[in-house]
Amino acid sequence: MLSKIEVRKVNNDADLQAAFAIRHQVLVVETNCPPHLERGNEDVSHHFLATVDGQPAGAARWRKTENGYKLERFAVLSQFRGGVGSALVKAVLDDLPADAGYVYLHAQTPAVGLYKKFGFITEGPEFEEAGIKHYKMVKE
């Protein structure tokens, strides 16, 4: 059972490195995303770290693109799944600028249900990105 889940915006190198380590484990090791694809656009992104009882448990980020605001790189270590993902989505959405109009993401197919709980809808057919099946989702 998960205890105290906290999500904070990354503001120091130690938290950033913890977020990168989580993303590497989940996205590169577990889902076989090529490392060079996983680590793009870091300097223009707003990063988040989730902890459970003080232990690094999950990571995510958002960035402004030419299309709008894109939520990306949601990753939760396997032993912490079940609540951390929702906390990350909420924190990232809460951090977006008040005038953020078009908000979207590319959801791995098994995670579509999570994002639907936050008002995202699928747009278009399933597609493959970095060898992983995804759906584009847009916030209503």
C-alpha positions as CSV (number, residue, x, y, z in Angstrom):
1,M,0.0,0.0,0.0
2,L,1.3,3.4,-0.9
3,S,1.7,5.9,1.8
4,K,2.6,9.5,1.3
5,I,2.8,10.5,-2.4
6,E,4.3,13.9,-3.2
7,V,5.0,15.5,-6.5
8,R,7.3,18.5,-6.9
9,K,8.6,20.5,-9.8
10,V,12.3,19.8,-10.2
11,N,14.4,22.7,-9.2
12,N,17.8,21.1,-8.5
13,D,20.2,18.7,-10.2
14,A,19.7,15.9,-7.7
15,D,16.0,15.7,-8.4
16,L,16.6,16.0,-12.1
17,Q,19.0,13.1,-12.0
18,A,16.5,11.1,-10.0
19,A,13.8,11.8,-12.6
20,F,16.2,10.8,-15.5
21,A,17.0,7.6,-13.7
22,I,13.4,6.7,-13.3
23,R,12.7,7.5,-16.9
24,H,15.7,5.4,-18.0
25,Q,14.5,2.4,-16.0
26,V,10.8,2.6,-17.2
27,L,11.1,4.0,-20.7
28,V,14.4,2.6,-21.9
29,V,14.9,-0.6,-20.0
30,E,11.3,-1.8,-19.6
31,T,9.7,-0.5,-22.8
32,N,12.9,-0.5,-25.0
33,C,12.6,3.1,-26.1
34,P,15.9,4.1,-27.7
35,P,17.9,6.3,-25.2
36,H,18.5,9.1,-27.8
37,L,14.8,9.4,-28.4
38,E,13.9,9.4,-24.7
39,R,16.3,12.2,-23.7
40,G,15.4,14.9,-26.2
41,N,14.2,18.5,-25.4
42,E,15.3,18.4,-21.8
43,D,16.4,22.0,-21.6
44,V,13.0,23.3,-22.8
45,S,11.0,21.1,-20.5
46,H,9.5,21.5,-17.0
47,H,10.3,18.4,-15.0
48,F,8.6,16.7,-12.1
49,L,9.6,14.1,-9.6
50,A,7.1,12.0,-7.6
51,T,8.2,10.5,-4.3
52,V,6.5,7.9,-2.0
53,D,7.6,8.3,1.6
54,G,10.6,10.3,0.3
55,Q,11.7,7.7,-2.2
56,P,11.9,8.6,-5.9
57,A,9.0,6.8,-7.5
58,G,7.9,8.6,-10.7
59,A,8.7,11.4,-13.2
60,A,7.1,13.5,-15.9
61,R,7.5,16.7,-17.8
62,W,5.7,19.2,-20.0
63,R,7.0,21.6,-22.7
64,K,5.6,24.2,-25.0
65,T,5.7,23.1,-28.7
66,E,4.7,24.8,-31.9
67,N,1.3,22.9,-31.5
68,G,0.6,23.8,-27.9
69,Y,1.5,22.3,-24.5
70,K,2.7,18.7,-24.6
71,L,2.8,16.4,-21.5
72,E,5.5,13.8,-21.8
73,R,7.7,11.1,-20.3
74,F,5.4,9.9,-17.6
75,A,7.2,7.0,-15.9
76,V,6.5,5.3,-12.6
77,L,8.8,2.6,-11.1
78,S,6.9,-0.8,-11.0
79,Q,6.9,-1.1,-7.2
80,F,5.1,2.3,-6.9
81,R,2.4,1.9,-9.6
82,G,-1.2,2.6,-8.4
83,G,-1.7,6.2,-7.5
84,V,1.6,7.8,-8.4
85,G,0.7,8.2,-12.1
86,S,-2.5,10.1,-11.2
87,A,-0.6,12.4,-8.8
88,L,1.9,13.2,-11.6
89,V,-0.8,14.0,-14.2
90,K,-2.6,16.3,-11.7
91,A,0.6,18.1,-10.8
92,V,1.7,18.6,-14.4
93,L,-1.7,19.9,-15.4
94,D,-1.8,22.2,-12.4
95,D,1.6,23.7,-13.4
96,L,0.6,24.6,-17.0
97,P,0.1,28.4,-17.6
98,A,-3.4,29.6,-17.0
99,D,-3.7,30.5,-20.7
100,A,-2.6,27.1,-22.0
101,G,-5.0,26.4,-24.8
102,Y,-4.1,23.3,-26.7
103,V,-2.9,20.6,-24.3
104,Y,-2.0,17.2,-25.7
105,L,0.1,14.1,-25.2
106,H,1.0,10.8,-26.8
107,A,-0.3,8.1,-24.5
108,Q,1.0,4.6,-24.5
109,T,-2.0,2.5,-25.3
110,P,-2.3,0.8,-21.8
111,A,-2.3,4.3,-20.2
112,V,-5.2,5.8,-22.2
113,G,-7.6,5.1,-19.3
114,L,-5.5,7.1,-16.9
115,Y,-5.5,10.2,-19.1
116,K,-9.3,9.9,-19.8
117,K,-9.8,10.5,-16.0
118,F,-8.3,13.9,-16.5
119,G,-10.4,14.9,-19.4
120,F,-8.2,13.8,-22.3
121,I,-9.8,12.2,-25.4
122,T,-8.2,10.2,-28.1
123,E,-7.7,11.8,-31.4
124,G,-6.9,9.7,-34.5
125,P,-5.8,6.1,-34.9
126,E,-3.3,4.2,-32.8
127,F,0.2,4.8,-34.0
128,E,3.7,3.6,-33.2
129,E,6.3,5.9,-31.7
130,A,9.8,4.6,-30.6
131,G,8.5,1.0,-31.2
132,I,5.6,1.5,-28.7
133,K,1.9,1.8,-29.5
134,H,0.4,5.2,-28.6
135,Y,-2.7,7.3,-29.1
136,K,-2.6,11.1,-29.4
137,M,-4.8,12.5,-26.7
138,V,-6.1,16.1,-26.4
139,K,-7.5,17.8,-23.3
140,E,-11.1,18.8,-23.7
